[in-house]
Amino acid sequence: MRYLPVHIDTANQKILIIGGEGAAEAKLRTLLKTQADLHVFADVVGDEIMRWALQGKLTIHRRSVTDVDIQSARLLYAATEDDSVNAELAKRSNALGVLVNAADQKEACDFITPALVDRAPVIISIGTEGKSPSLGRAIKTDLEARLPSTLGKLAIKINELRANVKRVLPALADRQRFWSDIFGTHNLDTQLRLTEKALTVQVNEKMDNLNTDFTSNSSNSNSAKSHLLKSTASGTGCKGQVVLVGGGPGNPDLLTLAARQKLHSADVIV
């Protein structure tokens, strides 16, 4: 793996886009979804970019970018219609210590913007290290068809519910088992399409089961409570469980769905 996939925090961060026509517009269609402070530097600006500027989504500078401008930025996109200009901008940015993406020039890029499936705050990045953008787009199209548009709302609801789960299960391993039971022991497609209300009911019912089990064992000490909650969350009683997963000829694509679920929920994998 040559390119490390990372998600950069863009909130209140300045990102420069050098160029105001087709290449810049293509970059901006993704960047406009972020919380970045976008600045376009170009003498000639296309109608769509001008419309975005009038809507207050970005700032246009009808002049050349300076070294001071570059040094104030988190990222720079060299997206003029001239490859030689983009290459020169990439060199300047490198010299000034600013990460740069040069349009259609992979070797001049410090980073590559992947194909994205946007279900914010759930974001899926698909990269091919510049080898096959068309393949990345095909995978993106397939995932977008399969993942519900409500997935982002579900993720936000899960974040709200996590606080309640943490109060009952302070140990990280216990909480991991709890959420693994929610998503790993049901049909994932069905779980991802749950409404926020349905998920809340499911989580609360599981929490009630934990509290009921503890109440019936109220003579336990605090340390015993932790052990009880752990065993209840894992669904295995007080004993551990060993699962043997056959690897066949070694191709991970041949693992069964049940095998993948067990690997996902395991505490130790040998």
N, C-alpha and C positions, 0 to 999 in steps of 0.2 A: 504494500500500500504506500504509494508516494504522497498522496494528499490526505491529510488528517481531517476528517469531517468535524467541524466545530460550529456551534451556534453563537454568534457574537451579539452581545447586548448593544442594541442601536439606540436605546432611549437617550434623547438629548445629545447624541453624538453627530458630529458634522461629517457628512459624506459628500465628496466632490465628484461631479460627473462632467468630464471635459468633452464637449460636443453637444450639438443641439438638433441633430437630425435622426435618421433611422436607427443607427446603432445605439445612440443615447436613449432614444425612446424605448427600445427593447429592454435596456437595463432598468430604466425607471419604472416599467410596469411591475417589476418585482420590488424595487426599492420603495415604491409608494405604499406598500403594505407594512413597512416597518415604522418605527417611531423616530427615525433619524431626521436630522436637520439637513435637508437636501439643497445643494448649491450647484447650479448648472453654469458652466463657463463656455460661452459660444457667441460668435458674431451673428451667425444665422441660426434661428430657432424655429423648429417646425410648429405647425398649428396646434398639435395635441399637447406638446410641452408648454406652449404658451397658454393653452387653456388651463393646464394644471397650475401654472404660476398664478393666473387670475383667480383661481380657487384657493390660493394660499397654501398649496401643497409643497411648493418649492420656491427657491429664489433664483432669478436669472441675473447673471453678470455678463454684460456684453463687452468683455475684455479678455485678455490672455490671463491665464492663471499664474500667480507668482509663487516663489518659494515660501513666502510667509503664509499664503493661502494653503499650500500643500502641508506645511508643518502643523497647521491647526486642525487637520483632518484626521479622522479615524481610519478611513478608507478612501481610495481614489479609483475611479473608473475612467480609463482612457478610452473614450468611445467616439472619437471623431471618425470621419469617413476616409481618413488617410492613414494607412498602416504605418508609414514612416513616422508620422507625428505621434501616433500612439506608442510606438516603440521608444521614441525619445522621451515622452512623458513617463513611461515606465522606468527608464534609467534615472530620471530626475527624482522620482518618488523613492526609488531604492536608495539613492544617495542621501535622501533626507529622512530615511527610516520609516516611510509610510507604505503600508501594504497597498499593492496596486493590482487591478485587473485590466488587462489590455484586450480590447475586443478582437476576437478571432485570432489571437496570437498566444497560444498556450505557453510557449517557452518564455514569454515576457511577463507571465502572470505569477504573482505570489499566491493567489488564491483563485479558485474557480467557483462561480455561483452554480450550484446544482439545480436540477429540476426539482420543483417543490410541490408537495401535496399539502395544501394549506387548509387545516382545520383548527386554526389557532384557538387555544395555545398548543394544540397538537400539530407539530410540523414534521413532515417526513422528507428528508433530503435524499435525492437519488443522483449519484455521480458515477461517471464512467472514466474519470481522469482525462476527459477530453477525447477519449478514443472513439466513442460512439454516442453523440448527443441524441441521435434518433432513437437509439435503444432506450436511453434514459427517459425520453418523452413517451415512448410506448409503455414503459413500466408505470410512469406517472398516470397515464390515461387509465390503465387497468386498475390501479389503486384508487383513483378518484371515483371510479364506477362502483367500487366495492365498499368504500368507507362512507358511512352516513354523514350528511352535512351537519348533523347535530352533535358530532363527536366532540367538538370544542366545548360545547355547553356541558357535556357529560364530564369532561376533564375538570372543568371549574367546580362542578358539584362534588366530585371526588375530593378535590382540594379542601372544600368546606367540611366534608365528612371526616377527613383524616384527623382533625383535632379531637373529635369525640373518640375515635378509635385509639388514639395515642394515650388518652386519659385512662382507658381501661387496660391497654396493652403498652406499657412504657418501653418494653424491650423491643428493639428493632427487628430481631428475628421473629418475634411473635407477630408483629404487624405485617411482616412480609408474608408469613403463612396465612394470615387473615385475608389479605388482598389476593393472594394466590388462590385461595378457596373461592373468592368472589368471581375471579376471571378465569381461573385455570380448571375448575371442575364443572363449568357450564360450557355450552356452545358459545364460542367467542363472538361469532357474528350476531347471535341473539343478544349477548351482553352489551355489545357496542351500540346496539339500537335501542337500548332501554331508555325510557324517559327519565328525567331527573327525579321525578316522584317515585317511579318504580325502583330505581337504584337505591334511593333513600330507604324505602320500605325493606328492600333486601338486606341492606347493611344493618338497619335497626333490628330486624328479626334475628340476625346473627349475633348482634350485640346482646339482645335480650336472652338468647340461649346461653351466652357466656355468663351473664349475671345470674340466671337461674341455676346453672351448674354450680356456681360459687356459693349461692345461698343455701343450697342443699348440703354443702360441705362447710358450713360456717364455723365448725370447730377447728378448721385449719388455721395455722399461723399465717403471717404475711408472706413468708417464704413459700409456704405451701400454696397460697393463692396464686403466686406467680407461676408455679409449676402447673397448677390446675388450668390456668388460662392458656398456658402454652400447649398443653396436651389437648385442650378443647379446640383451640384454633387450628391445630394440625389435623384434628379429626382422627387421631390414632390412639386415643386413650393415653395411658401413662407409659406405653412402650414405644420404642422407635420402630421404624419401618425401613426395610431394605428392598429396593426394586432393582431387578436385573433387566437392563435394556439391551436387546440384541442389536448389534451394529451391522449385521449382514456383511456384505462385501466392503463396507466402509463408506458408502455413499450416504451422506446425511439426508438426502432427499427421500431415502427409503425408510426413514424412521416413521413409525406410526404416529397418529395424532396423540394417542394416549402416552406414548414414550416422550414426546415433546413436552406435554403437560407435566409429566413427572420430573423431567430435567429442569423445567422452569421453577418448580416448587421445592426442589431439593435443597437441603442445608449443606450437604457435602456430595461432591461428584468425584468418583474415582475412575 
